[in-house]
Amino acid sequence: MKITNYPREERKFADIGFAQIHFSFRADYIEKKRHNFGALWNLDEGLMDPDSKGFGMHPHKDMEVVTLLLNGEGHHKDNQNNVGTLKSKGVQLITAGTGIMHEEYNYSKTEQYVGYQIFLHPREKGLKPKYQKIELSTDDYTNKLRLIVTPDGRNNTLAIANDSFLNYGIFDQGNSINYRLNMSKNGVLIKVHKGKIEIEGTILREKDEIGIEDFESIAIKMLEQSEIMIFEVQMENYAI
């Protein structure tokens, strides 16, 4: 088992006026270990004030872009005629493929936008652009992991163009879960949004992350009420 700790103090912060962003992974990091985790190329937590101008039309290409919205309302519009609002605890997935233009901002006039964007390399380049979204209910993620992204779209999940599996859950203090890999070639990155957990003797605080490779299953104990994300991703053989 290979374990890599990513403490919250290492995150990179950017204030761009209408948004404040904490980057956990990004290719332009000076620290090499923060360039990527396998196919996961970018992980950031974004905060936008109510009724902010947001991000205007901008391009993406040959990338899988997942947004997990935890608070507020996210407006999305792209040049593929997809327009809509993502509500709190909603998830959207953009397969950028050959190229897509989109805009996004906090649609709520009263609630702060809090969301994570996850960029992952696809299994191949030149795919047809595609937009998907789902809305989660409280029962989906309370004291259980809700699978939200899979390679094949099973069980009301979003279908991503690689061999990744993304999970989300909110657990009461004292709960324990076991996570078993879906594919032996993958690794997992576990993110604590809120709370405190213990994994393999390691304590993770709010905003900490841990990467784990070369294992079959791991036990996760909630030391406080905790909101977590588990990203199981390809560690090799993806398109760059």
DOMIGU-31689 format. One record per residue: residue number from 0; x, y, z of N, C-alpha, C in turn. Coordinates in Angstrom, 1 decimal, always signed. Example, Ala and Ser with C-alpha at 12.3 -4.5 7.8 and 13.67 -1.06 7.14 Angstrom:
REM DOMIGU-31689
num|n_xx|n_yy|n_zz|ca_xx|ca_yy|ca_zz|c_xx|c_yy|c_zz
0|+13.2|-5.7|+7.8|+12.3|-4.5|+7.8|+13.2|-3.3|+7.8
1|+12.8|-2.2|+7.1|+13.7|-1.1|+7.1|+12.9|+0.0|+7.9
//
This chain:
REM DOMIGU-31689
num|n_xx|n_yy|n_zz|ca_xx|ca_yy|ca_zz|c_xx|c_yy|c_zz
0|+0.8|-1.2|+0.0|+0.0|+0.0|+0.0|+0.9|+1.3|+0.0
1|+0.6|+2.1|-0.9|+1.3|+3.4|-1.0|+0.4|+4.5|-0.6
2|+0.8|+5.3|+0.4|+0.0|+6.4|+1.0|+0.8|+7.8|+0.8
3|+0.1|+8.8|+0.3|+0.6|+10.1|+0.1|-0.3|+11.1|+0.8
4|+0.2|+11.9|+1.7|-0.6|+12.9|+2.4|-0.6|+14.2|+1.7
5|-1.7|+14.8|+1.6|-1.8|+16.2|+1.0|-2.5|+17.1|+2.0
6|-1.7|+17.7|+3.0|-2.3|+18.5|+4.0|-2.9|+19.8|+3.4
7|-3.9|+20.3|+4.0|-4.6|+21.5|+3.6|-3.7|+22.8|+3.4
8|-2.7|+22.8|+4.2|-1.8|+24.0|+4.2|-1.0|+24.1|+2.9
9|-1.0|+23.0|+2.1|-0.3|+23.0|+0.8|-1.2|+23.5|-0.3
10|-2.4|+23.7|-0.1|-3.3|+24.2|-1.2|-2.9|+25.6|-1.6
11|-3.1|+25.8|-2.9|-2.8|+27.1|-3.5|-4.0|+28.0|-3.5
12|-3.9|+29.2|-3.1|-5.1|+30.1|-3.1|-5.0|+31.2|-4.1
13|-6.2|+31.5|-4.8|-6.2|+32.6|-5.7|-7.5|+33.3|-5.5
14|-7.4|+34.6|-5.4|-8.6|+35.5|-5.3|-8.7|+36.3|-6.6
15|-9.7|+36.0|-7.4|-9.9|+36.6|-8.7|-11.0|+37.6|-8.7
16|-11.3|+38.1|-7.5|-12.4|+39.2|-7.4|-13.7|+38.6|-7.1
17|-14.3|+38.0|-8.2|-15.7|+37.5|-8.0|-15.7|+36.1|-7.5
18|-14.5|+35.5|-7.4|-14.4|+34.1|-6.8|-13.1|+33.9|-6.1
19|-13.2|+33.1|-5.0|-12.0|+32.7|-4.3|-11.8|+31.2|-4.5
20|-10.6|+30.8|-4.8|-10.4|+29.4|-5.2|-9.2|+28.8|-4.5
21|-9.4|+27.6|-3.9|-8.3|+26.8|-3.3|-8.0|+25.7|-4.2
22|-6.8|+25.6|-4.7|-6.4|+24.5|-5.6|-5.7|+23.5|-4.8
23|-6.2|+22.2|-4.9|-5.5|+21.1|-4.4|-4.5|+20.4|-5.4
24|-5.0|+20.4|-6.6|-4.1|+19.8|-7.7|-4.2|+20.7|-8.9
25|-3.1|+21.0|-9.6|-3.1|+21.8|-10.8|-1.7|+21.6|-11.4
26|-1.7|+21.5|-12.8|-0.5|+21.2|-13.5|+0.6|+22.3|-13.3
27|+0.2|+23.5|-13.0|+1.2|+24.6|-12.9|+1.7|+24.8|-11.5
28|+1.4|+23.8|-10.6|+2.0|+23.8|-9.2|+3.5|+23.7|-9.3
29|+4.2|+24.4|-8.4|+5.6|+24.2|-8.3|+5.9|+22.8|-7.7
30|+5.1|+22.4|-6.7|+5.3|+21.1|-6.0|+4.9|+20.0|-7.0
31|+5.8|+19.1|-7.4|+5.5|+18.1|-8.3|+4.3|+17.2|-7.9
32|+4.3|+16.9|-6.6|+3.3|+15.9|-6.1|+1.9|+16.5|-6.2
33|+1.8|+17.8|-6.5|+0.5|+18.4|-6.6|+0.1|+18.7|-8.1
34|+0.9|+18.2|-9.0|+0.6|+18.4|-10.4|-0.6|+17.6|-10.8
35|-0.8|+16.4|-10.3|-1.9|+15.5|-10.6|-1.9|+14.3|-9.7
36|-3.0|+13.6|-9.7|-3.1|+12.3|-9.1|-3.7|+11.4|-10.1
37|-2.8|+10.7|-10.8|-3.2|+9.9|-11.9|-3.9|+10.7|-13.0
38|-5.1|+10.3|-13.4|-5.8|+11.0|-14.4|-6.4|+12.3|-13.9
39|-6.4|+12.5|-12.6|-7.0|+13.7|-12.0|-6.0|+14.8|-12.1
40|-6.3|+15.8|-12.9|-5.4|+16.9|-13.3|-5.6|+18.2|-12.5
41|-6.9|+18.4|-12.1|-7.2|+19.6|-11.3|-8.3|+19.3|-10.3
42|-8.1|+19.8|-9.1|-9.1|+19.7|-8.1|-9.1|+21.0|-7.3
43|-10.2|+21.7|-7.4|-10.3|+23.0|-6.7|-11.6|+23.2|-6.1
44|-11.6|+24.0|-4.9|-12.8|+24.4|-4.2|-13.0|+25.9|-4.6
45|-14.2|+26.2|-5.2|-14.5|+27.5|-5.6|-15.6|+28.1|-4.7
46|-15.4|+29.4|-4.3|-16.4|+30.2|-3.6|-16.8|+31.4|-4.4
47|-18.1|+31.6|-4.6|-18.6|+32.8|-5.3|-19.7|+33.4|-4.5
48|-19.6|+34.8|-4.4|-20.7|+35.5|-3.7|-22.0|+35.4|-4.4
49|-23.1|+35.6|-3.7|-24.4|+35.6|-4.4|-24.5|+36.6|-5.5
50|-25.1|+36.2|-6.6|-25.3|+37.0|-7.8|-24.0|+37.5|-8.4
51|-23.0|+36.8|-8.3|-21.7|+37.2|-8.8|-21.7|+37.0|-10.3
52|-20.7|+37.7|-11.0|-20.7|+37.7|-12.5|-20.2|+36.3|-13.0
53|-19.4|+35.6|-12.2|-19.0|+34.3|-12.6|-18.0|+34.3|-13.7
54|-17.8|+33.1|-14.3|-16.9|+32.9|-15.4|-17.6|+33.0|-16.7
55|-17.2|+33.9|-17.5|-17.8|+34.1|-18.8|-17.4|+32.9|-19.8
56|-17.9|+33.0|-21.0|-17.6|+32.0|-22.0|-16.1|+31.7|-22.1
57|-15.8|+30.4|-21.9|-14.4|+30.0|-22.0|-14.3|+28.6|-22.5
58|-13.2|+28.2|-23.1|-13.1|+26.9|-23.8|-12.5|+25.8|-22.9
59|-12.9|+24.6|-23.2|-12.2|+23.4|-22.7|-12.1|+22.4|-23.9
60|-11.1|+21.6|-23.8|-10.8|+20.6|-24.9|-10.2|+19.3|-24.3
61|-10.6|+18.2|-24.8|-10.0|+16.9|-24.4|-9.9|+16.8|-22.9
62|-11.0|+17.0|-22.2|-10.9|+16.9|-20.7|-12.3|+16.6|-20.2
63|-12.4|+15.8|-19.1|-13.6|+15.5|-18.4|-13.7|+16.5|-17.3
64|-14.8|+17.3|-17.2|-14.9|+18.3|-16.2|-16.1|+18.1|-15.3
65|-15.9|+17.7|-14.1|-16.9|+17.4|-13.1|-17.1|+18.6|-12.2
66|-18.3|+19.0|-11.9|-18.6|+20.0|-10.9|-19.6|+19.4|-9.9
67|-19.1|+19.4|-8.6|-20.0|+19.0|-7.5|-20.3|+20.2|-6.7
68|-21.6|+20.6|-6.8|-22.0|+21.8|-6.1|-22.6|+21.5|-4.7
69|-22.0|+22.1|-3.7|-22.4|+21.8|-2.3|-23.3|+22.9|-1.7
70|-23.3|+24.1|-2.3|-24.1|+25.2|-1.8|-24.3|+26.2|-2.9
71|-25.5|+26.8|-2.9|-25.8|+27.8|-3.9|-26.5|+27.2|-5.1
72|-26.5|+28.0|-6.2|-27.0|+27.5|-7.5|-26.1|+27.8|-8.6
73|-25.7|+26.9|-9.4|-24.8|+27.1|-10.5|-25.5|+27.2|-11.8
74|-25.3|+28.3|-12.5|-25.9|+28.4|-13.9|-24.9|+27.9|-14.9
75|-25.3|+27.2|-15.9|-24.5|+26.7|-17.0|-25.1|+27.0|-18.3
76|-24.3|+27.4|-19.3|-24.7|+27.6|-20.6|-23.5|+27.3|-21.5
77|-23.7|+26.5|-22.6|-22.6|+26.2|-23.5|-23.0|+26.3|-25.0
78|-22.1|+26.2|-25.8|-22.3|+26.3|-27.3|-22.9|+25.1|-27.9
79|-23.3|+24.1|-27.1|-23.9|+22.9|-27.5|-25.4|+22.9|-27.2
80|-25.9|+24.1|-26.9|-27.3|+24.4|-26.6|-27.8|+23.8|-25.3
81|-26.9|+23.6|-24.4|-27.2|+23.2|-23.0|-27.3|+24.4|-22.1
82|-28.4|+24.6|-21.5|-28.6|+25.7|-20.6|-29.4|+25.2|-19.4
83|-29.0|+25.6|-18.2|-29.7|+25.2|-17.0|-29.1|+25.6|-15.7
84|-29.8|+25.3|-14.6|-29.3|+25.6|-13.3|-29.0|+24.4|-12.5
85|-27.9|+24.3|-11.9|-27.5|+23.2|-11.0|-27.8|+23.6|-9.6
86|-28.6|+22.8|-8.9|-28.9|+23.2|-7.5|-28.0|+22.5|-6.5
87|-28.0|+23.0|-5.2|-27.1|+22.4|-4.2|-27.2|+20.9|-4.2
88|-26.1|+20.3|-4.0|-25.9|+18.8|-4.1|-26.2|+18.3|-5.4
89|-26.0|+19.1|-6.4|-26.1|+18.6|-7.8|-24.7|+18.4|-8.4
90|-24.7|+17.5|-9.5|-23.4|+17.2|-10.1|-23.6|+17.3|-11.6
91|-22.6|+18.0|-12.3|-22.6|+18.0|-13.7|-21.3|+17.5|-14.3
92|-21.3|+17.0|-15.5|-20.1|+16.4|-16.1|-20.1|+16.9|-17.6
93|-19.0|+17.6|-17.9|-18.8|+18.0|-19.3|-17.7|+17.2|-19.9
94|-18.1|+16.5|-21.0|-17.0|+15.8|-21.8|-16.7|+16.9|-22.9
95|-15.5|+17.5|-22.7|-15.1|+18.6|-23.6|-14.8|+18.1|-25.0
96|-14.1|+16.9|-25.1|-13.8|+16.3|-26.3|-13.1|+17.3|-27.3
97|-13.7|+17.3|-28.5|-13.1|+18.1|-29.6|-13.2|+19.6|-29.3
98|-13.9|+20.0|-28.3|-13.9|+21.4|-27.9|-15.3|+21.9|-27.5
99|-15.4|+22.6|-26.4|-16.7|+23.2|-26.0|-16.4|+24.5|-25.3
100|-17.4|+25.4|-25.5|-17.4|+26.7|-24.9|-18.5|+26.8|-23.9
101|-18.2|+27.3|-22.6|-19.3|+27.4|-21.7|-19.1|+28.5|-20.7
102|-20.1|+28.9|-20.0|-20.1|+29.9|-19.0|-20.8|+29.4|-17.7
103|-20.4|+29.9|-16.6|-21.0|+29.5|-15.3|-20.9|+30.6|-14.3
104|-21.9|+30.7|-13.5|-21.9|+31.7|-12.4|-22.8|+31.3|-11.3
105|-22.8|+32.0|-10.1|-23.7|+31.7|-9.0|-25.1|+32.3|-9.4
106|-26.0|+31.5|-9.6|-27.4|+32.0|-10.0|-28.2|+32.5|-8.8
107|-27.8|+32.1|-7.6|-28.5|+32.5|-6.4|-28.2|+33.9|-6.0
108|-29.2|+34.7|-5.6|-29.0|+36.1|-5.2|-28.8|+36.2|-3.7
109|-28.9|+35.0|-3.0|-28.8|+35.0|-1.5|-27.8|+34.1|-0.9
110|-27.5|+33.0|-1.7|-26.6|+31.9|-1.2|-25.2|+32.0|-1.8
111|-24.2|+31.8|-1.0|-22.9|+31.6|-1.5|-22.7|+30.4|-2.3
112|-22.0|+30.4|-3.4|-21.7|+29.2|-4.2|-20.5|+28.6|-3.6
113|-20.6|+27.3|-3.3|-19.5|+26.5|-2.8|-19.5|+25.2|-3.6
114|-18.4|+25.0|-4.4|-18.4|+23.8|-5.3|-17.0|+23.4|-5.6
115|-16.9|+22.1|-6.0|-15.6|+21.6|-6.4|-15.6|+21.3|-7.9
116|-14.5|+21.7|-8.6|-14.3|+21.3|-10.0|-13.2|+20.3|-10.1
117|-13.5|+19.2|-10.8|-12.5|+18.1|-10.9|-12.3|+17.9|-12.4
118|-11.0|+18.1|-12.9|-10.7|+17.9|-14.3|-9.9|+16.6|-14.3
119|-10.4|+15.7|-15.2|-9.7|+14.4|-15.4|-9.4|+14.2|-16.9
120|-8.2|+13.6|-17.2|-7.9|+13.2|-18.6|-8.8|+12.1|-19.0
121|-9.3|+12.2|-20.3|-10.1|+11.1|-20.8|-9.2|+9.9|-21.3
122|-9.9|+8.8|-21.6|-9.1|+7.7|-22.1|-8.6|+7.9|-23.5
123|-9.3|+8.8|-24.2|-8.8|+9.1|-25.6|-9.2|+10.5|-26.0
124|-8.5|+11.1|-26.9|-8.8|+12.5|-27.3|-9.8|+12.5|-28.5
125|-10.4|+13.6|-28.8|-11.2|+13.8|-30.0|-12.6|+13.3|-29.8
126|-13.1|+13.1|-28.6|-14.5|+12.6|-28.3|-15.5|+13.7|-28.7
127|-16.7|+13.3|-28.9|-17.8|+14.2|-29.1|-18.2|+14.9|-27.8
128|-18.3|+16.3|-27.8|-18.7|+17.0|-26.6|-20.1|+16.5|-26.1
129|-20.2|+16.5|-24.7|-21.4|+16.0|-24.1|-21.6|+16.7|-22.8
130|-22.9|+16.9|-22.4|-23.2|+17.5|-21.1|-24.2|+16.6|-20.4
131|-23.9|+16.3|-19.0|-24.8|+15.5|-18.2|-24.9|+16.2|-16.8
132|-26.0|+15.9|-16.2|-26.2|+16.4|-14.8|-27.1|+15.5|-14.0
133|-27.0|+15.4|-12.7|-27.9|+14.8|-11.8|-28.1|+15.6|-10.5
134|-29.2|+15.5|-9.9|-29.5|+16.1|-8.6|-29.6|+15.1|-7.6
135|-28.9|+15.3|-6.4|-28.9|+14.3|-5.4|-29.9|+14.6|-4.3
136|-30.6|+13.6|-3.7|-31.5|+13.9|-2.6|-30.7|+13.5|-1.3
137|-31.2|+14.0|-0.2|-30.6|+13.8|+1.1|-30.4|+12.3|+1.4
138|-31.4|+11.5|+1.1|-31.3|+10.1|+1.3|-30.1|+9.4|+0.5
139|-29.7|+10.1|-0.6|-28.7|+9.5|-1.4|-27.3|+9.4|-0.7
140|-27.0|+10.4|+0.1|-25.7|+10.6|+0.6|-25.6|+10.6|+2.1
141|-26.7|+10.4|+2.9|-26.6|+10.5|+4.3|-26.2|+9.1|+4.9
142|-25.1|+9.1|+5.6|-24.5|+7.9|+6.2|-24.3|+6.7|+5.1
143|-24.0|+7.2|+3.9|-23.7|+6.2|+2.9|-23.0|+6.9|+1.8
144|-22.2|+6.2|+1.0|-21.5|+6.8|-0.1|-22.4|+6.7|-1.3
145|-22.6|+7.9|-2.0|-23.4|+7.9|-3.2|-22.4|+7.9|-4.4
146|-22.5|+6.9|-5.2|-21.7|+6.8|-6.4|-22.3|+7.8|-7.4
147|-21.5|+8.8|-7.9|-22.0|+9.8|-8.8|-21.5|+9.8|-10.2
148|-20.3|+9.3|-10.4|-19.7|+9.2|-11.7|-19.1|+7.8|-11.9
149|-19.3|+7.2|-13.0|-18.8|+5.8|-13.4|-18.4|+5.8|-14.8
150|-17.6|+4.8|-15.3|-17.3|+4.7|-16.7|-18.5|+4.3|-17.6
151|-19.5|+3.7|-17.0|-20.6|+3.3|-17.8|-22.0|+3.8|-17.5
152|-22.0|+4.8|-16.5|-23.3|+5.4|-16.2|-24.3|+4.5|-15.4
153|-23.8|+3.5|-14.8|-24.6|+2.6|-14.0|-25.4|+3.3|-12.9
154|-26.5|+2.7|-12.5|-27.3|+3.1|-11.3|-27.5|+4.7|-11.2
155|-27.9|+5.3|-12.3|-28.2|+6.7|-12.2|-27.0|+7.5|-11.9
156|-25.8|+7.2|-12.5|-24.6|+8.0|-12.4|-24.3|+8.7|-13.7
157|-23.3|+9.6|-13.7|-22.9|+10.2|-14.9|-21.8|+9.4|-15.5
158|-21.8|+9.2|-16.8|-20.9|+8.4|-17.6|-19.7|+9.2|-18.0
159|-18.5|+8.9|-17.4|-17.3|+9.6|-17.7|-16.4|+8.8|-18.7
160|-15.7|+9.5|-19.5|-14.9|+8.8|-20.6|-13.5|+8.4|-20.1
161|-13.5|+7.7|-19.0|-12.3|+7.1|-18.5|-12.7|+6.0|-17.4
162|-11.8|+5.4|-16.8|-12.1|+4.4|-15.8|-12.2|+4.9|-14.4
163|-12.8|+6.0|-14.2|-12.9|+6.7|-12.8|-14.3|+6.5|-12.2
164|-14.3|+6.5|-10.9|-15.5|+6.4|-10.1|-15.4|+7.5|-9.0
165|-16.4|+8.4|-8.9|-16.5|+9.4|-7.9|-17.6|+9.2|-7.0
166|-17.3|+9.4|-5.7|-18.3|+9.1|-4.6|-18.4|+10.3|-3.6
167|-19.6|+10.5|-3.0|-19.8|+11.6|-2.1|-20.7|+11.1|-1.0
168|-20.4|+11.6|+0.3|-21.3|+11.2|+1.4|-21.1|+12.1|+2.6
169|-22.1|+12.2|+3.4|-22.1|+12.9|+4.7|-22.4|+11.8|+5.8
170|-21.5|+11.7|+6.8|-21.6|+10.6|+7.8|-21.6|+11.2|+9.2
171|-22.4|+10.6|+10.0|-22.5|+11.0|+11.5|-21.2|+10.5|+12.1
172|-20.8|+11.1|+13.2|-19.7|+10.8|+14.0|-19.8|+9.3|+14.5
173|-18.7|+8.6|+14.4|-18.7|+7.2|+14.8|-18.9|+6.2|+13.7
174|-19.5|+6.6|+12.6|-19.7|+5.7|+11.5|-18.4|+5.2|+10.9
175|-18.4|+4.0|+10.4|-17.2|+3.5|+9.6|-17.7|+2.9|+8.3
176|-16.9|+3.0|+7.3|-17.2|+2.4|+6.0|-15.9|+1.7|+5.5
177|-16.1|+0.7|+4.6|-15.0|+0.1|+3.9|-15.1|+0.5|+2.4
178|-14.0|+0.9|+1.9|-14.1|+1.2|+0.4|-13.2|+0.2|-0.3
179|-13.9|-0.5|-1.3|-13.2|-1.5|-2.1|-13.0|-1.0|-3.5
180|-11.8|-1.1|-4.1|-11.6|-0.7|-5.4|-12.5|-1.3|-6.4
181|-13.0|-0.5|-7.4|-13.7|-1.1|-8.5|-12.8|-1.7|-9.6
182|-11.6|-1.1|-9.7|-10.7|-1.6|-10.7|-9.3|-1.6|-10.0
183|-8.6|-2.8|-10.1|-7.4|-2.9|-9.3|-6.3|-2.0|-9.8
184|-6.4|-1.5|-11.0|-5.3|-0.6|-11.6|-5.5|+0.8|-11.0
185|-6.6|+1.1|-10.4|-6.9|+2.5|-9.9|-6.2|+2.8|-8.6
186|-6.2|+4.1|-8.3|-5.9|+4.6|-6.9|-7.0|+5.5|-6.5
187|-7.0|+5.8|-5.2|-8.1|+6.7|-4.7|-7.5|+7.9|-4.0
188|-8.1|+9.0|-4.2|-7.9|+10.3|-3.5|-9.1|+10.6|-2.7
189|-8.9|+10.7|-1.4|-10.0|+11.0|-0.4|-9.9|+12.4|+0.1
190|-11.0|+13.1|+0.0|-11.0|+14.6|+0.3|-12.0|+14.7|+1.5
191|-11.6|+15.4|+2.5|-12.5|+15.8|+3.6|-12.9|+17.2|+3.4
192|-14.2|+17.4|+3.1|-14.7|+18.8|+2.9|-15.0|+19.4|+4.3
193|-15.6|+18.6|+5.2|-15.9|+19.0|+6.5|-15.7|+17.8|+7.5
194|-15.3|+18.1|+8.7|-15.1|+17.0|+9.7|-13.7|+16.5|+9.9
195|-13.6|+15.3|+10.4|-12.4|+14.7|+10.7|-12.5|+13.2|+10.6
196|-11.6|+12.5|+9.9|-11.7|+11.1|+9.7|-10.4|+10.4|+9.9
197|-10.4|+9.1|+10.0|-9.2|+8.3|+10.2|-9.1|+7.2|+9.2
198|-7.9|+7.1|+8.5|-7.7|+6.1|+7.5|-6.4|+5.5|+7.7
199|-6.3|+4.2|+7.9|-5.0|+3.5|+8.1|-4.1|+4.1|+9.1
200|-4.7|+4.6|+10.2|-3.9|+5.3|+11.2|-3.6|+6.7|+11.0
201|-4.0|+7.2|+9.8|-3.8|+8.6|+9.5|-5.0|+9.5|+9.8
202|-4.9|+10.6|+10.4|-6.0|+11.5|+10.7|-6.1|+12.6|+9.6
203|-7.2|+12.7|+9.0|-7.4|+13.8|+8.0|-8.4|+14.8|+8.6
204|-8.0|+16.1|+8.6|-8.8|+17.2|+9.0|-9.6|+17.8|+7.9
205|-10.5|+18.7|+8.2|-11.2|+19.4|+7.2|-10.3|+20.0|+6.1
206|-10.5|+19.7|+4.9|-9.8|+20.2|+3.7|-8.5|+19.4|+3.4
207|-8.2|+18.4|+4.3|-7.0|+17.5|+4.0|-7.4|+16.5|+2.9
208|-6.4|+16.0|+2.2|-6.6|+14.9|+1.3|-5.5|+13.8|+1.5
209|-5.8|+12.6|+1.1|-4.9|+11.5|+1.1|-5.0|+10.7|-0.2
210|-3.9|+10.3|-0.7|-3.9|+9.4|-1.9|-3.4|+8.0|-1.5
211|-4.1|+7.0|-2.0|-3.8|+5.6|-1.6|-3.7|+4.8|-2.9
212|-2.6|+4.0|-3.1|-2.4|+3.2|-4.2|-2.1|+1.8|-3.7
213|-2.2|+0.8|-4.6|-1.8|-0.6|-4.3|-2.5|-1.2|-3.1
214|-3.8|-1.2|-3.2|-4.6|-1.8|-2.1|-5.9|-2.4|-2.7
215|-6.6|-3.2|-2.0|-7.9|-3.7|-2.4|-9.0|-3.0|-1.7
216|-8.9|-2.8|-0.4|-9.9|-2.1|+0.4|-9.3|-1.4|+1.6
217|-10.0|-0.4|+2.0|-9.5|+0.4|+3.1|-10.7|+0.7|+4.1
218|-10.4|+0.9|+5.4|-11.4|+1.3|+6.3|-11.3|+2.8|+6.6
219|-12.5|+3.4|+6.7|-12.6|+4.8|+7.0|-13.5|+5.0|+8.2
220|-13.0|+5.7|+9.2|-13.7|+6.0|+10.4|-14.0|+7.4|+10.6
221|-15.2|+7.8|+10.9|-15.6|+9.2|+11.0|-15.4|+9.6|+12.5
222|-14.4|+10.5|+12.7|-14.1|+10.9|+14.1|-15.1|+12.1|+14.5
223|-15.6|+12.8|+13.5|-16.7|+13.8|+13.7|-17.7|+13.6|+12.6
224|-18.8|+14.4|+12.6|-19.7|+14.4|+11.5|-18.8|+14.9|+10.3
225|-18.8|+14.1|+9.2|-17.9|+14.4|+8.1|-18.5|+14.3|+6.8
226|-18.1|+15.2|+5.9|-18.5|+15.3|+4.5|-17.3|+15.0|+3.7
227|-17.4|+13.9|+2.9|-16.2|+13.4|+2.2|-16.5|+13.1|+0.7
228|-15.4|+13.1|+0.0|-15.4|+12.7|-1.4|-14.3|+11.7|-1.7
229|-14.6|+10.7|-2.4|-13.6|+9.7|-2.8|-13.6|+9.6|-4.3
230|-12.4|+9.9|-4.8|-12.1|+9.9|-6.2|-11.3|+8.7|-6.6
231|-11.9|+7.7|-7.2|-11.1|+6.5|-7.6|-10.8|+6.7|-9.1
232|-9.5|+6.8|-9.4|-9.1|+7.3|-10.8|-8.0|+6.4|-11.4
233|-7.9|+6.4|-12.7|-6.9|+5.7|-13.4|-5.5|+6.3|-13.0
234|-4.5|+5.5|-12.8|-3.2|+6.0|-12.4|-2.3|+6.0|-13.7
235|-2.7|+5.4|-14.8|-1.9|+5.3|-16.0|-2.8|+5.0|-17.2
236|-2.3|+5.1|-18.4|-2.9|+4.8|-19.6|-4.2|+5.7|-19.9
237|-4.0|+7.0|-19.7|-5.0|+7.9|-20.1|-4.4|+8.9|-21.1
238|-5.2|+9.6|-21.8|-4.8|+10.5|-22.8|-4.3|+11.9|-22.2
239|-3.1|+12.3|-22.6|-2.6|+13.6|-22.1|-2.5|+14.6|-23.3
//
